[in-house]
Amino acid sequence: MARRHGSRSQGSATPGDGARRARATARAVVGGVAAAAGGVVAATFAAGIVMTPAQAPTARLGAIHDDLQRAVSLRQITPEQAAMFEAKLEREIFGSGSDSSSQA
């Protein structure tokens, strides 16, 4: 059987093989550590959100209004859409009235 160019037979290692394997192993270990650290950061962030006290309804509506005005200024939604969405959220936050049209 003819030997192809560039192929190695079993047992014939070049001097750089060990270094390549070590680098690959190191990359795998670093990648695993980075993934674990990312999980810790995500868990810490989520715990911070859960432990944050809820805002007062008027503060929530103020933030919603600001976000919707920003969306209007960026032309992501129309002023009419912003007004309708803000009114809907106000009803849900304050619990006044029921929106039966959204329940199907």
Beta strands, then each sheet from edge to edge (+ up, - down):
end
